[in-house]
């Protein structure tokens, strides 16, 4: 069985489009979490003519994880009170990590002339948002936190950039502010689908076999326009800097019309998922930076498949 056979697209995709948020021209990359028995997405939205490059983050709520209603009022947008507002430009791609009873949110923000940095903030109710600090320095747009402390430390994955290349790194912190012990976890691969850059998608999923990480990989390598894929690897539960398995094949590729045609063609990109009590994972992913879609897989089944397909 191929890895691609372990993930199933929802037949009603896309589940959210620009029509679900008046005034927007796109809704895409969304963080995801369960909150008070509701499914929550933090949706990236393109708002033409608004400040800060016309992007903001909105809350979407659902009773079943499929049918969502987006709040018209932005949850994170340029000009809100707090520190680091000078980077309020092109706000998008949030990740949500429930940790220590708080919901931490990481997202990339920009300042023209300086570049993109990672911001970390928090909320307790998905109504009020508080920025905490800078989670990643310039040209590092995807800091992702682990959902629990490991060895008494917070752990983070990110994807620093060097030109058009990006690799997956891991680091640790005692307080979510000061990060160190940086280690290279995974560099781009040698296949057409993963030669460009690799980085974390949503937060790692804890399984009996290890931390299951869904990550993005970019293909093309000068042979074609960039094509974004979703792939998976398995990390050690006690030392996430150690890869237990990294299959040399992808999990999800752009094949459907809503994944091939849009603002950024040939992109499937996830920044959030929700694990159900039975281990089924609802993976929310963007098609072409234009719409939001849903696919499902089983966490333990995919973790086992990572080990089965691993060729060290």
N, C-alpha and C positions, 0 to 999 in steps of 0.2 A: 504493500500500500504506500502511495506517495503522501508526503506531508500535506499537499494541497487537498487531498481527500479527507483530511481530518477537520477541515474548517468549512462551514456552510454559510453561504450568503443568505440573508433574509430575502424572501421572494418579493417583498413589498418595497425594496430599496428604490430610490433613496427615502430615508425616513424624515429628513429635514432639508428644505431648500430655501432659497431667498424669499419665496412666497410666504414662509412662516415668520418672517421678521420684516414688517413694513419699513421701507426706506433702504433696505440692504440690497446689495448686488451679489452676495454670496454668504453662505454659512459653512464653516469648515472646521478643521482640527479642534477637537473638543476633549477636555478632561472629563472624567466620569467617576461617580461615587454613589453609594447608597447613603441617604440621609433621612432619618425618621420615616422609614418605610417608603420613601420616594426615591426614584431614580433621578439623579441630578447630572446634567451635562453643563460644563462651562464652554460655551460655543464661541469660537472666533467668528467675527462678523465684519464684512466690508460695508462701510457706510460712506458712500460718495459724498464729497463736499464737507465732511466733518473734519475736526482738527486731528492732528497726530497721524497723518497719512491715511486717515479714513478707516481705521480699524479699532475695534473695541471687543470686550468680552461680555457675553450675556449669559444669564442663567436660564436653562431649560429644565422643566419638570415633567415627570411622567409617573403614572401609577403602575405601568406594566413594562417599562423599559423600551417600548416601541413607539408609542404615540406621545409626542412631547409638545409642550406649549412653551414658547420662548417669551421671557419677559422683555418688553420693549425698552425699559430703562436699563442702561448699561450697568454691569456689576464692577468692571474695571475699565476705566477710560482715561484719556488725557485730561490733566487739570485737576484730578482729585487731590484733596489735602494729603500731606504726608511727605516723607523723604523720597528722594530719587525721582521726583516728577520731571526733572530735566530730561529723563530718558523716555518720557511718555510719547513715543512715536512708533507706529506700526506694532501695536500691542496684539498678540495673538498666541496660539499654540499652548494653552495652559495645561499643566498636569496637576492632579489633586492627590495628596497623600494623607490619609488619616493616620495620625501618629500622636501618641500621648494624649488622646482625648481632644486633639485640635486638628483642623483640616488645613494643611499647609498647601499653598499654591505656588508653583514655580512657573515662570513664563519669560519669554524673551522680549526685551524692549530695546529701542534704538535711540541713538542720538546722532544726527547727521554729522559727519566729519570725524566721529569717534568709532562708531560701529555698534554692534549688537552685544548686549550683556544679558545675564540671567538674573531676574528679580525673584525674591522669595517673600511671600506674605502669608497671611493666615485669616481664617474666618471661623466663627463658631455657629453661624446661622445662615450663611449664603445670602445675607442681606447687607451686612457690614464687612468691609475688607480693610485690613491693616497691612501696610508694607513693613517688612522687617529689615531687609538689607539686600545687598548684592550677593547672589549665590554663585555667580560665575563671571569672570572678567571678559573684556572685549573679545569678540569673535568666538563666543561659546554660547549658543542659543538654546540648548536643550538640557538644562540640569533636571535630573529626575531623582527623587529621594526614595530610599527603601522604606517600607511601611512599619519598620520596627528597628530599635537599636540592636546592634550585633556586637558582642564583646564590650558593651557599655558605650559604644560610639554610634553616632549617626553616620550613615553611608550614602554616597551620592554617585550617580552615573552622569556623564556628560559627553559632549562631542565638540571639543575645540577644533577650530578650522585652521588650515594652512593652505591658502589659495582655494582651490576647488575641492581639496581633499579634507576628509574629517575622519577621525578615529574615535573609538569608544574607550573612555577612561573611567576609572573608579577612584574615589578618594574618601577620606573620613574626617569627621569633625566632632569635637566635644560639645558644641553648643549651637550648631547650624549657622554660625557666623564665620568661623575660622577653619579653613579646609586645608588638609595636608595629606602626606603619604600618598601622593598621586601615583597611580600605576596604570600603564597601558593594558587594557583588557583585550581589545580586538581591533586590528587594523583592517582596511579594506581587503577583500578577498581576491581571488584570481579567476573568478567566473565573470561572464559578461554582465550578470545581474547585480554584482556587488563590488565592482572595481572602483566606484566613485567615492563613496563615503559610507560609514556605518555609525549609527547612534541609537540611543534608547528611544523607545516609543512610549508606552505607558509604564506605570510603576511595576517592579518585579512582583510575581505571584508566588507565594510560598506553597510548595507541594511536598509530598513525602520524599521525592527524589532530589529536590534542590530548589533553588530560586529559578522559576521559569521566566525568562525575559523575552518579551516580544521586542524586536528591534527593527529599525529601518535600514535598508541598503539601497544604494543608488547604482544603477547600471548605465551603460553607455560607453564610458571610457574613451570618448572621442570618435567612436564608431557610429554613434547615433545620438539623438537628443536624450537628456536624462530620463530614466524610467525608475520610479520609486517602487520598491517591493517591501513587504513585511516578512520577516524571518524570525527564527527562534533559537535560543540557546539555553543551557542549563548551568547555573552557578552554584558553587558550594554554599550550603546553608550557614556555615560558621565562618567562612572566608570567601566572600563574594568576588574577591580578586582572582579566584581560581575557577576556570571554566571546566565543567565536568563534561559537557557535550556541546558541539556547535556543528550541526548538520550543514553540509555544503550544498544546500538547496533552500529555496524560499518556501514560505507558507502561503503567501497571497501576492498575486501579480495583477496589474491592470488588464482585464480582459473584457469587462462589461462596458457598454456604451457610456455609463455615468462615471466610469473609471478612466476612460480614454479621451474624452472630449470635455473641455471646460477651460477655466482660466489658466490652469497649468496642466497641459495634457499628460496623460500616462502616469498618474500618481494615485497610489493607495497609501494613505498615511494615517496612522493611529497615534493618538496621544492620551487615550483613556479606555478603560474597560471596567466591567463590574463582574465579580465572581459570585455566582449564586450558591445557596447552601449545598446543592448537590454536586458542586464542582464545575457546572457549566459556566463558561465565560462568555459574556456579551462584549464583543469587541466593536467599539465604535470607531469608524474610520472615515476619512475624507476622500471623496473622489474629485481629483483635479482641483483642489482648493476651491470647490464650488458647492458641494453638497455633503451631507453626512449620511453614512450608511451603517448597516449592522451586519455582523457575521458572528457565528458562535462556534465554540469548540469546547472540549472537556480538558481541564487543566492537567489532571493526572495522566490522561491518555496521551496528551501532547508531550508531557515531560518524559514519559516512557518512550515515546517515538524519538525524541531527541537522542536518547541513549542508544536506541536501536540503529539510527541512521548515522551515528557519529563514527567518523573514520579519522583517527588521530594521526 
